[in-house]
Amino acid sequence: MSEPVRIRAIAAGGDGVGTLADGRTVFVPRTAPGELVELTGLRLSRRFARARLARLLEAAPERVAPRCPHYEKDDCGSCQLQHLDPTAQRTARRRLVADALRRIGHLGEENPPLEPSDSDWEYRSKLTLAARGGRIGYHKLGQPGKVFDLEHCPIARPELGLLWTALRAHRRLLPRTLDRIVLRVDRGGTCHAIVRTSGGDAWTRGKELGGSLEQAGVLAVLWWEPEGGAPRTVSGARETYPITVFEQVHPEMGDRARAYAVQQLGELAGRHVWDLYAGIGETSRALAARGATVESVELDARAVRVSESQGPDSGVTRHAGRVEAVLPRLKPAAAAILNPPRTGLADAITGPLAPALPRTLVYLSCDPATLARDLSRLAPAYQIRSLRAFDLFPQTAHVETVARLERP
């Protein structure tokens, strides 16, 4: 047992941050700013330390009892901030954005405004569950090799909760080589379960599982994705659905962030705009609806096909490929919206290709660290004109940010 430590902030990833008597920074999960804590399991490195909470000596007024029993009982690593009330969580996420911009990007930004979610629970439209040692669920906090058996996830949409309950009741029908299960509810309200296996054995009981779910009153499309292969339907499919195409896990808040990003471009009629990392084309459709001509770029050819099928047929030119490869072939644009994956922009885009970027950029980011890195690389050619956070991931330390950049 170490000396008591005062927690002063929350770091990226959700851990509380304090200082040991020897001056080293210590990261302590499940703690809150202002709390005085005793530590256990202290692990020292040269410049910092990690520990776990042994006992609360002084609790923060923002601390609440976690709603999910897995959070403490099973040390669930999927959520990081359930021990804080909603207001404290939102304050922490705002600070995470500003801290990253200051610390990584060396950009002197204040905590941005944050648009809260309408619901702090039952919002996720996708769950990814690992299978290890006969257990199916989430990884334990800080232990990626360990999985606990998930009973219920309170941040999941109710439809997914019902599906998971039914699947658990018939888990004997799942393949022996199960690696993970992805549960999704699509925009049309259809539930899907993608069963991924790690071995070469075929999954022969998919139709039987689908029939058992239907008898239980649960309708879902079951998919089997063998190792190294493409997903295929085994039960319940009436038509092909692009199940592996990326979509936001909180669609309603994703729509609000996207609408704000488009609004940041101002009047669009008659202007040419790039939609980079375009996904299935929601942003392209919004830009075209406001009178812009659009060129979109998306690496996933399946997502491009979905965008083509959903239209519009005119006003949008779609390209399949890496943004850094396609960008030199695009027509000059007045503005661009960039919505890259968590890894952020490719080095070429913030480096040699940066002069080809339009005067106005709107950047949607799901990772403050890579956002800060990219904005730092784009400076001083671009200045931040507006910054807003969106609460896409309540109960976690993740946050979506929309930044509007302009050339001076």
BAVEXFI-766720 format. One record per residue (C-alpha): residue number from 1; residue in one letter; y, x, z. Coordinates in steps of 0.001 Angstrom, whole numbers, plus 500000, padded with zeros to 6 digits. Each point is the difference from the previous one (the first is absolute). Layout:
<r pos="NUM" code="a" north="Y" east="X" up="Z"/>
...
END
This chain:
<r pos="1" code="m" north="500000" east="500000" up="500000"/>
<r pos="2" code="s" north="503389" east="501413" up="498964"/>
<r pos="3" code="e" north="503453" east="499513" up="501473"/>
<r pos="4" code="p" north="501755" east="496643" up="499349"/>
<r pos="5" code="v" north="501809" east="499806" up="496660"/>
<r pos="6" code="r" north="502928" east="497813" up="498967"/>
<r pos="7" code="i" north="499602" east="498462" up="496530"/>
<r pos="8" code="r" north="503249" east="500257" up="498066"/>
<r pos="9" code="a" north="499178" east="498592" up="496539"/>
<r pos="10" code="i" north="497343" east="498819" up="497569"/>
<r pos="11" code="a" north="498922" east="502406" up="497277"/>
<r pos="12" code="a" north="498722" east="499380" up="496490"/>
<r pos="13" code="g" north="496507" east="498592" up="500396"/>
<r pos="14" code="g" north="500966" east="498051" up="503122"/>
<r pos="15" code="d" north="499361" east="502524" up="502775"/>
<r pos="16" code="g" north="502416" east="500276" up="502880"/>
<r pos="17" code="v" north="501761" east="503372" up="500291"/>
<r pos="18" code="g" north="500692" east="501906" up="503193"/>
<r pos="19" code="t" north="500503" east="503576" up="501185"/>
<r pos="20" code="l" north="497635" east="502007" up="502192"/>
<r pos="21" code="a" north="501290" east="502237" up="502777"/>
<r pos="22" code="d" north="499482" east="503045" up="497777"/>
<r pos="23" code="g" north="502293" east="498486" up="497340"/>
<r pos="24" code="r" north="497347" east="498974" up="497517"/>
<r pos="25" code="t" north="500286" east="496591" up="498377"/>
<r pos="26" code="v" north="497088" east="497713" up="500845"/>
<r pos="27" code="f" north="498866" east="496986" up="497965"/>
<r pos="28" code="v" north="498501" east="497110" up="501983"/>
<r pos="29" code="p" north="498707" east="496845" up="498283"/>
<r pos="30" code="r" north="500541" east="496548" up="501550"/>
<r pos="31" code="t" north="503169" east="500988" up="501849"/>
<r pos="32" code="a" north="503619" east="498818" up="499758"/>
<r pos="33" code="p" north="503430" east="501623" up="500255"/>
<r pos="34" code="g" north="501202" east="500272" up="503594"/>
<r pos="35" code="e" north="496532" east="499895" up="501563"/>
<r pos="36" code="l" north="498833" east="502524" up="502571"/>
<r pos="37" code="v" north="496331" east="500744" up="499437"/>
<r pos="38" code="e" north="497144" east="502106" up="501262"/>
<r pos="39" code="l" north="497898" east="501593" up="497286"/>
<r pos="40" code="t" north="496345" east="500719" up="499434"/>
<r pos="41" code="g" north="498091" east="501876" up="497316"/>
<r pos="42" code="l" north="502851" east="502436" up="499442"/>
<r pos="43" code="r" north="499455" east="502142" up="496898"/>
<r pos="44" code="l" north="502391" east="502895" up="499603"/>
<r pos="45" code="s" north="501008" east="501799" up="496848"/>
<r pos="46" code="r" north="502593" east="502726" up="499607"/>
<r pos="47" code="r" north="502980" east="497726" up="499359"/>
<r pos="48" code="f" north="498954" east="496520" up="501161"/>
<r pos="49" code="a" north="497349" east="498052" up="501864"/>
<r pos="50" code="r" north="498113" east="496735" up="499810"/>
<r pos="51" code="a" north="498755" east="497873" up="502868"/>
<r pos="52" code="r" north="498979" east="496483" up="500958"/>
<r pos="53" code="l" north="501515" east="497655" up="502540"/>
<r pos="54" code="a" north="498259" east="500249" up="503365"/>
<r pos="55" code="r" north="502347" east="497896" up="502167"/>
<r pos="56" code="l" north="503344" east="498279" up="499675"/>
<r pos="57" code="l" north="502334" east="501086" up="502793"/>
<r pos="58" code="e" north="502994" east="498115" up="498599"/>
<r pos="59" code="a" north="499512" east="497419" up="497248"/>
<r pos="60" code="a" north="502650" east="499186" up="497405"/>
<r pos="61" code="p" north="501318" east="496415" up="500100"/>
<r pos="62" code="e" north="498998" east="499672" up="496333"/>
<r pos="63" code="r" north="496310" east="500546" up="500795"/>
<r pos="64" code="v" north="497761" east="496950" up="499467"/>
<r pos="65" code="a" north="496300" east="499268" up="500307"/>
<r pos="66" code="p" north="498370" east="500564" up="496580"/>
<r pos="67" code="r" north="498818" east="496783" up="498396"/>
<r pos="68" code="c" north="496939" east="501603" up="498421"/>
<r pos="69" code="p" north="497205" east="501004" up="502422"/>
<r pos="70" code="h" north="498871" east="502741" up="497599"/>
<r pos="71" code="y" north="503335" east="501810" up="500438"/>
<r pos="72" code="e" north="499096" east="501343" up="503425"/>
<r pos="73" code="k" north="496299" east="499198" up="500444"/>
<r pos="74" code="d" north="498927" east="501722" up="496787"/>
<r pos="75" code="d" north="503010" east="502289" up="499519"/>
<r pos="76" code="c" north="500690" east="498438" up="496602"/>
<r pos="77" code="g" north="501932" east="502330" up="497719"/>
<r pos="78" code="s" north="501144" east="497322" up="497542"/>
<r pos="79" code="c" north="503048" east="498933" up="502065"/>
<r pos="80" code="q" north="502216" east="502395" up="501928"/>
<r pos="81" code="l" north="502724" east="497869" up="501630"/>
<r pos="82" code="q" north="498342" east="496875" up="501430"/>
<r pos="83" code="h" north="501025" east="501116" up="503492"/>
<r pos="84" code="l" north="503682" east="499400" up="499092"/>
<r pos="85" code="d" north="501812" east="496696" up="499598"/>
<r pos="86" code="p" north="501166" east="499089" up="496464"/>
<r pos="87" code="t" north="503606" east="501084" up="500564"/>
<r pos="88" code="a" north="498967" east="503418" up="501295"/>
<r pos="89" code="q" north="497601" east="500427" up="497085"/>
<r pos="90" code="r" north="502737" east="499282" up="497471"/>
<r pos="91" code="t" north="502362" east="502397" up="501745"/>
<r pos="92" code="a" north="497318" east="502687" up="499836"/>
<r pos="93" code="r" north="499397" east="499464" up="496288"/>
<r pos="94" code="r" north="503734" east="500171" up="499236"/>
<r pos="95" code="r" north="500202" east="503289" up="501881"/>
<r pos="96" code="l" north="496955" east="501390" up="498195"/>
<r pos="97" code="v" north="501805" east="499602" up="496681"/>
<r pos="98" code="a" north="503231" east="501618" up="501204"/>
<r pos="99" code="d" north="498170" east="502770" up="501880"/>
<r pos="100" code="a" north="498064" east="500945" up="496861"/>
<r pos="101" code="l" north="503165" east="500110" up="497910"/>
<r pos="102" code="r" north="501734" east="502198" up="502569"/>
<r pos="103" code="r" north="497061" east="502269" up="500869"/>
<r pos="104" code="i" north="498326" east="500401" up="496591"/>
<r pos="105" code="g" north="502755" east="499118" up="497572"/>
<r pos="106" code="h" north="502908" east="501445" up="501987"/>
<r pos="107" code="l" north="501853" east="496795" up="499162"/>
<r pos="108" code="g" north="502289" east="498658" up="502720"/>
<r pos="109" code="e" north="499006" east="496350" up="499847"/>
<r pos="110" code="e" north="500303" east="497435" up="502782"/>
<r pos="111" code="n" north="497141" east="497666" up="500899"/>
<r pos="112" code="p" north="499854" east="497587" up="497044"/>
<r pos="113" code="p" north="500037" east="496217" up="500393"/>
<r pos="114" code="l" north="496514" east="498518" up="499988"/>
<r pos="115" code="e" north="498997" east="496655" up="498542"/>
<r pos="116" code="p" north="497389" east="498560" up="502383"/>
<r pos="117" code="s" north="496821" east="498276" up="498976"/>
<r pos="118" code="d" north="499715" east="496253" up="500501"/>
<r pos="119" code="s" north="496678" east="500651" up="501739"/>
<r pos="120" code="d" north="498872" east="502913" up="502129"/>
<r pos="121" code="w" north="496360" east="498842" up="499808"/>
<r pos="122" code="e" north="497545" east="498666" up="497414"/>
<r pos="123" code="y" north="501897" east="501550" up="497090"/>
<r pos="124" code="r" north="497640" east="502560" up="498441"/>
<r pos="125" code="s" north="498375" east="498903" up="496755"/>
<r pos="126" code="k" north="497700" east="503029" up="499868"/>
<r pos="127" code="l" north="497722" east="501730" up="502522"/>
<r pos="128" code="t" north="498019" east="503186" up="499398"/>
<r pos="129" code="l" north="497083" east="500377" up="502396"/>
<r pos="130" code="a" north="497842" east="503112" up="500311"/>
<r pos="131" code="a" north="496252" east="499999" up="500656"/>
<r pos="132" code="r" north="498594" east="502729" up="502243"/>
<r pos="133" code="g" north="496852" east="500101" up="502120"/>
<r pos="134" code="g" north="499266" east="496296" up="499622"/>
<r pos="135" code="r" north="503566" east="499028" up="500981"/>
<r pos="136" code="i" north="502528" east="498391" up="497666"/>
<r pos="137" code="g" north="503662" east="500060" up="500944"/>
<r pos="138" code="y" north="503014" east="502250" up="500398"/>
<r pos="139" code="h" north="500125" east="503659" up="500936"/>
<r pos="140" code="k" north="500751" east="500928" up="503573"/>
<r pos="141" code="l" north="503425" east="501446" up="500760"/>
<r pos="142" code="g" north="500046" east="503691" up="499094"/>
<r pos="143" code="q" north="496255" east="499998" up="499287"/>
<r pos="144" code="p" north="499480" east="499457" up="496268"/>
<r pos="145" code="g" north="496260" east="500543" up="500314"/>
<r pos="146" code="k" north="499534" east="497157" up="502504"/>
<r pos="147" code="v" north="500004" east="496267" up="499224"/>
<r pos="148" code="f" north="499828" east="497048" up="502379"/>
<r pos="149" code="d" north="498523" east="496595" up="499191"/>
<r pos="150" code="l" north="502867" east="497682" up="499080"/>
<r pos="151" code="e" north="499774" east="496421" up="501230"/>
<r pos="152" code="h" north="503420" east="498667" up="499026"/>
<r pos="153" code="c" north="503253" east="501491" up="498707"/>
<r pos="154" code="p" north="503055" east="497952" up="501053"/>
<r pos="155" code="i" north="502289" east="501512" up="497352"/>
<r pos="156" code="a" north="497678" east="498787" up="497213"/>
<r pos="157" code="r" north="500586" east="496760" up="498136"/>
<r pos="158" code="p" north="497908" east="497152" up="501505"/>
<r pos="159" code="e" north="497958" east="499700" up="496789"/>
<r pos="160" code="l" north="498860" east="503592" up="500395"/>
<r pos="161" code="g" north="499125" east="499370" up="503641"/>
<r pos="162" code="l" north="497701" east="497146" up="498983"/>
<r pos="163" code="l" north="498454" east="502108" up="497247"/>
<r pos="164" code="w" north="499365" east="502918" up="502340"/>
<r pos="165" code="t" north="498429" east="497757" up="502643"/>
<r pos="166" code="a" north="497587" east="498625" up="497388"/>
<r pos="167" code="l" north="499198" east="503462" up="498630"/>
<r pos="168" code="r" north="499261" east="501338" up="503477"/>
<r pos="169" code="a" north="497575" east="497142" up="500577"/>
<r pos="170" code="h" north="498067" east="501016" up="496854"/>
<r pos="171" code="r" north="500433" east="503769" up="500123"/>
<r pos="172" code="r" north="496223" east="500480" up="499530"/>
<r pos="173" code="l" north="500604" east="499085" up="496335"/>
<r pos="174" code="l" north="502436" east="502875" up="499487"/>
<r pos="175" code="p" north="498671" east="503138" up="498279"/>
<r pos="176" code="r" north="498344" east="502731" up="502034"/>
<r pos="177" code="t" north="502324" east="502598" up="498458"/>
<r pos="178" code="l" north="503182" east="498083" up="500869"/>
<r pos="179" code="d" north="503027" east="502311" up="500207"/>
<r pos="180" code="r" north="502851" east="497488" up="500395"/>
<r pos="181" code="i" north="501046" east="496419" up="499387"/>
<r pos="182" code="v" north="503388" east="498977" up="498646"/>
<r pos="183" code="l" north="501069" east="496402" up="500704"/>
<r pos="184" code="r" north="502820" east="498523" up="497920"/>
<r pos="185" code="v" north="501630" east="496657" up="499419"/>
<r pos="186" code="d" north="501753" east="499863" up="496631"/>
<r pos="187" code="r" north="503233" east="498231" up="499064"/>
<r pos="188" code="g" north="498059" east="496916" up="499005"/>
<r pos="189" code="g" north="498346" east="499742" up="503420"/>
<r pos="190" code="t" north="496532" east="501187" up="498915"/>
<r pos="191" code="c" north="498206" east="502287" up="502452"/>
<r pos="192" code="h" north="498131" east="503085" up="498851"/>
<r pos="193" code="a" north="497637" east="502450" up="501680"/>
<r pos="194" code="i" north="499458" east="503335" up="498250"/>
<r pos="195" code="v" north="496847" east="501677" up="501293"/>
<r pos="196" code="r" north="500032" east="503737" up="499350"/>
<r pos="197" code="t" north="496848" east="502092" up="500293"/>
<r pos="198" code="s" north="499483" east="503744" up="500270"/>
<r pos="199" code="g" north="496494" east="500322" up="498559"/>
<r pos="200" code="g" north="498231" east="499231" up="496752"/>
<r pos="201" code="d" north="498040" east="496966" up="501193"/>
<r pos="202" code="a" north="500914" east="496668" up="498421"/>
<r pos="203" code="w" north="501285" east="497165" up="502182"/>
<r pos="204" code="t" north="497475" east="497267" up="499340"/>
<r pos="205" code="r" north="500990" east="497388" up="502601"/>
<r pos="206" code="g" north="503545" east="499245" up="498887"/>
<r pos="207" code="k" north="499201" east="496564" up="498588"/>
<r pos="208" code="e" north="498084" east="499142" up="503172"/>
<r pos="209" code="l" north="502990" east="501025" up="502105"/>
<r pos="210" code="g" north="502318" east="497920" up="497818"/>
<r pos="211" code="g" north="497749" east="496973" up="500470"/>
<r pos="212" code="s" north="499943" east="500503" up="503775"/>
<r pos="213" code="l" north="503800" east="500187" up="500089"/>
<r pos="214" code="e" north="500278" east="496814" up="497953"/>
<r pos="215" code="q" north="497610" east="498198" up="502365"/>
<r pos="216" code="a" north="502286" east="501091" up="502837"/>
<r pos="217" code="g" north="502955" east="498424" up="498177"/>
<r pos="218" code="v" north="501564" east="503319" up="498986"/>
<r pos="219" code="l" north="500759" east="500470" up="496300"/>
<r pos="220" code="a" north="500501" east="503555" up="498788"/>
<r pos="221" code="v" north="499403" east="502235" up="497017"/>
<r pos="222" code="l" north="497632" east="502837" up="500886"/>
<r pos="223" code="w" north="500300" east="503321" up="498199"/>
<r pos="224" code="w" north="497766" east="503042" up="500044"/>
<r pos="225" code="e" north="501581" east="503406" up="499345"/>
<r pos="226" code="p" north="497331" east="502715" up="499833"/>
<r pos="227" code="e" north="500965" east="503601" up="500608"/>
<r pos="228" code="g" north="501668" east="501344" up="496858"/>
<r pos="229" code="g" north="499812" east="496622" up="498265"/>
<r pos="230" code="a" north="502292" east="497087" up="499217"/>
<r pos="231" code="p" north="499975" east="496852" up="502163"/>
<r pos="232" code="r" north="497949" east="497114" up="498651"/>
<r pos="233" code="t" north="499686" east="496429" up="501212"/>
<r pos="234" code="v" north="496719" east="498958" up="501566"/>
<r pos="235" code="s" north="500872" east="496520" up="501284"/>
<r pos="236" code="g" north="502695" east="497360" up="499771"/>
<r pos="237" code="a" north="501994" east="501277" up="497018"/>
<r pos="238" code="r" north="501262" east="497471" up="497493"/>
<r pos="239" code="e" north="502162" east="502478" up="498116"/>
<r pos="240" code="t" north="500725" east="503709" up="500069"/>
<r pos="241" code="y" north="502653" east="501025" up="502550"/>
<r pos="242" code="p" north="501539" east="503511" up="500133"/>
<r pos="243" code="i" north="498779" east="500516" up="503543"/>
<r pos="244" code="t" north="500785" east="503721" up="500243"/>
<r pos="245" code="v" north="503608" east="499683" up="498812"/>
<r pos="246" code="f" north="502537" east="500804" up="502713"/>
<r pos="247" code="e" north="501886" east="497138" up="501645"/>
<r pos="248" code="q" north="502065" east="499965" up="503184"/>
<r pos="249" code="v" north="498034" east="499091" up="503131"/>
<r pos="250" code="h" north="502953" east="497827" up="501097"/>
<r pos="251" code="p" north="500893" east="498195" up="496760"/>
<r pos="252" code="e" north="502854" east="497878" up="501350"/>
<r pos="253" code="m" north="501884" east="502963" up="501432"/>
<r pos="254" code="g" north="499155" east="502056" up="496928"/>
<r pos="255" code="d" north="501659" east="497317" up="497888"/>
<r pos="256" code="r" north="503116" east="500122" up="502176"/>
<r pos="257" code="a" north="500253" east="503779" up="499743"/>
<r pos="258" code="r" north="499560" east="499805" up="496236"/>
<r pos="259" code="a" north="502632" east="497270" up="499647"/>
<r pos="260" code="y" north="502434" east="502085" up="502050"/>
<r pos="261" code="a" north="499308" east="503047" up="497828"/>
<r pos="262" code="v" north="500751" east="498064" up="496817"/>
<r pos="263" code="q" north="503131" east="498489" up="501557"/>
<r pos="264" code="q" north="501261" east="503517" up="500769"/>
<r pos="265" code="l" north="500324" east="500650" up="496263"/>
<r pos="266" code="g" north="502709" east="497359" up="499621"/>
<r pos="267" code="e" north="500631" east="498330" up="496644"/>
<r pos="268" code="l" north="497096" east="500703" up="497648"/>
<r pos="269" code="a" north="500642" east="497899" up="496909"/>
<r pos="270" code="g" north="499873" east="502247" up="496935"/>
<r pos="271" code="r" north="499113" east="503141" up="501982"/>
<r pos="272" code="h" north="496901" east="502149" up="499491"/>
<r pos="273" code="v" north="498046" east="500745" up="503186"/>
<r pos="274" code="w" north="496916" east="502060" up="500822"/>
<r pos="275" code="d" north="497320" east="498638" up="502326"/>
<r pos="276" code="l" north="498099" east="503086" up="501130"/>
<r pos="277" code="y" north="496682" east="499697" up="501880"/>
<r pos="278" code="a" north="500053" east="496384" up="498813"/>
<r pos="279" code="g" north="496679" east="498747" up="501390"/>
<r pos="280" code="i" north="499111" east="496566" up="498625"/>
<r pos="281" code="g" north="503516" east="499389" up="498749"/>
<r pos="282" code="e" north="501702" east="497825" up="502614"/>
<r pos="283" code="t" north="503151" east="502123" up="499921"/>
<r pos="284" code="s" north="500039" east="500107" up="496202"/>
<r pos="285" code="r" north="499855" east="496198" up="499875"/>
<r pos="286" code="a" north="502860" east="499719" up="502502"/>
<r pos="287" code="l" north="502144" east="502439" up="498012"/>
<r pos="288" code="a" north="499317" east="498204" up="496712"/>
<r pos="289" code="a" north="500806" east="496641" up="501599"/>
<r pos="290" code="r" north="503484" east="501342" up="500774"/>
<r pos="291" code="g" north="500604" east="500979" up="496394"/>
<r pos="292" code="a" north="499012" east="503673" up="499953"/>
<r pos="293" code="t" north="497814" east="501679" up="497433"/>
<r pos="294" code="v" north="497312" east="501923" up="501831"/>
<r pos="295" code="e" north="497698" east="502950" up="499467"/>
<r pos="296" code="s" north="497289" east="500227" up="502625"/>
<r pos="297" code="v" north="497624" east="502835" up="500811"/>
<r pos="298" code="e" north="496771" east="499611" up="501988"/>
<r pos="299" code="l" north="497047" east="502382" up="500298"/>
<r pos="300" code="d" north="497340" east="497306" up="500585"/>
<r pos="301" code="a" north="499114" east="498564" up="496580"/>
<r pos="302" code="r" north="498441" east="496946" up="501669"/>
<r pos="303" code="a" north="503311" east="499210" up="501688"/>
<r pos="304" code="v" north="501765" east="500333" up="496641"/>
<r pos="305" code="r" north="497578" east="497478" up="498493"/>
<r pos="306" code="v" north="500748" east="497581" up="502836"/>
<r pos="307" code="s" north="503720" east="500451" up="499366"/>
<r pos="308" code="e" north="499495" east="499300" up="496296"/>
<r pos="309" code="s" north="497981" east="496868" up="500725"/>
<r pos="310" code="q" north="502649" east="498634" up="502363"/>
<r pos="311" code="g" north="502920" east="500716" up="497654"/>
<r pos="312" code="p" north="502659" east="499821" up="498919"/>
<r pos="313" code="d" north="498961" east="500757" up="496429"/>
<r pos="314" code="s" north="503466" east="501161" up="498978"/>
<r pos="315" code="g" north="502624" east="502124" up="501695"/>
<r pos="316" code="v" north="497467" east="502257" up="501767"/>
<r pos="317" code="t" north="498370" east="503064" up="498462"/>
<r pos="318" code="r" north="497066" east="501206" up="502093"/>
<r pos="319" code="h" north="498619" east="503550" up="500119"/>
<r pos="320" code="a" north="496737" east="501093" up="501626"/>
<r pos="321" code="g" north="500066" east="503545" up="501345"/>
<r pos="322" code="r" north="501511" east="502327" up="502563"/>
<r pos="323" code="v" north="503708" east="499507" up="500495"/>
<r pos="324" code="e" north="500748" east="503700" up="499602"/>
<r pos="325" code="a" north="498154" east="500043" up="496653"/>
<r pos="326" code="v" north="501501" east="496810" up="498574"/>
<r pos="327" code="l" north="503585" east="500317" up="501262"/>
<r pos="328" code="p" north="501205" east="502429" up="497273"/>
<r pos="329" code="r" north="499039" east="497399" up="497353"/>
<r pos="330" code="l" north="501923" east="497092" up="501547"/>
<r pos="331" code="k" north="503249" east="498685" up="498559"/>
<r pos="332" code="p" north="503123" east="500920" up="501997"/>
<r pos="333" code="a" north="500526" east="497501" up="502812"/>
<r pos="334" code="a" north="502887" east="498849" up="502157"/>
<r pos="335" code="a" north="497821" east="499819" up="503102"/>
<r pos="336" code="a" north="496458" east="500420" up="501280"/>
<r pos="337" code="i" north="497859" east="498544" up="502777"/>
<r pos="338" code="l" north="497419" east="502401" up="501424"/>
<r pos="339" code="n" north="497138" east="498746" up="502172"/>
<r pos="340" code="p" north="497648" east="502981" up="500376"/>
<r pos="341" code="p" north="496863" east="500202" up="502157"/>
<r pos="342" code="r" north="500105" east="501432" up="503509"/>
<r pos="343" code="t" north="499923" east="503538" up="498582"/>
<r pos="344" code="g" north="503461" east="499443" up="498491"/>
<r pos="345" code="l" north="501426" east="501315" up="496739"/>
<r pos="346" code="a" north="498341" east="502730" up="497975"/>
<r pos="347" code="d" north="501691" east="503404" up="500231"/>
<r pos="348" code="a" north="500983" east="499820" up="496332"/>
<r pos="349" code="i" north="502018" east="496817" up="500544"/>
<r pos="350" code="t" north="502112" east="501453" up="502792"/>
<r pos="351" code="g" north="500100" east="503366" up="498208"/>
<r pos="352" code="p" north="500235" east="500682" up="496250"/>
<r pos="353" code="l" north="500025" east="496313" up="498996"/>
<r pos="354" code="a" north="502700" east="498980" up="502503"/>
<r pos="355" code="p" north="502897" east="500452" up="497525"/>
<r pos="356" code="a" north="498376" east="497379" up="497748"/>
<r pos="357" code="l" north="500051" east="497358" up="502729"/>
<r pos="358" code="p" north="502587" east="497193" up="499704"/>
<r pos="359" code="r" north="503247" east="499899" up="501944"/>
<r pos="360" code="t" north="498680" east="497335" up="502408"/>
<r pos="361" code="l" north="496630" east="500176" up="501749"/>
<r pos="362" code="v" north="498429" east="497558" up="502419"/>
<r pos="363" code="y" north="497077" east="501572" up="501865"/>
<r pos="364" code="l" north="497417" east="497898" up="501883"/>
<r pos="365" code="s" north="498022" east="502097" up="502456"/>
<r pos="366" code="c" north="497164" east="499288" up="502430"/>
<r pos="367" code="d" north="500243" east="503437" up="501634"/>
<r pos="368" code="p" north="503239" east="501252" up="501591"/>
<r pos="369" code="a" north="498818" east="503618" up="499830"/>
<r pos="370" code="t" north="499459" east="500108" up="496233"/>
<r pos="371" code="l" north="503149" east="497917" up="499480"/>
<r pos="372" code="a" north="502010" east="502580" up="501961"/>
<r pos="373" code="r" north="498433" east="502863" up="498064"/>
<r pos="374" code="d" north="500755" east="498382" up="496631"/>
<r pos="375" code="l" north="503572" east="499010" up="500875"/>
<r pos="376" code="s" north="500657" east="503537" up="501200"/>
<r pos="377" code="r" north="498723" east="501396" up="496704"/>
<r pos="378" code="l" north="502172" east="497569" up="498014"/>
<r pos="379" code="a" north="503129" east="500982" up="501960"/>
<r pos="380" code="p" north="502761" east="500898" up="499211"/>
<r pos="381" code="a" north="499515" east="498420" up="496552"/>
<r pos="382" code="y" north="499601" east="496627" up="501749"/>
<r pos="383" code="q" north="501620" east="498494" up="503078"/>
<r pos="384" code="i" north="498555" east="497231" up="502171"/>
<r pos="385" code="r" north="502087" east="496860" up="499567"/>
<r pos="386" code="s" north="497859" east="497560" up="501976"/>
<r pos="387" code="l" north="496890" east="500100" up="502152"/>
<r pos="388" code="r" north="497974" east="497107" up="501395"/>
<r pos="389" code="a" north="496616" east="499807" up="501732"/>
<r pos="390" code="f" north="497516" east="497145" up="499669"/>
<r pos="391" code="d" north="497410" east="499028" up="502588"/>
<r pos="392" code="l" north="496912" east="499922" up="497777"/>
<r pos="393" code="f" north="497645" east="501294" up="502693"/>
<r pos="394" code="p" north="500594" east="498422" up="503457"/>
<r pos="395" code="q" north="497995" east="501495" up="502897"/>
<r pos="396" code="t" north="499881" east="503356" up="498198"/>
<r pos="397" code="a" north="502242" east="503027" up="499580"/>
<r pos="398" code="h" north="500231" east="499466" up="496228"/>
<r pos="399" code="v" north="503171" east="498730" up="498344"/>
<r pos="400" code="e" north="501264" east="499267" up="496481"/>
<r pos="401" code="t" north="503437" east="501335" up="499025"/>
<r pos="402" code="v" north="502254" east="499254" up="497036"/>
<r pos="403" code="a" north="502650" east="502605" up="499129"/>
<r pos="404" code="r" north="502649" east="499684" up="497282"/>
<r pos="405" code="l" north="501179" east="503301" up="498558"/>
<r pos="406" code="e" north="502947" east="500704" up="497715"/>
<r pos="407" code="r" north="501208" east="503086" up="498194"/>
<r pos="408" code="p" north="503464" east="500947" up="501327"/>
END
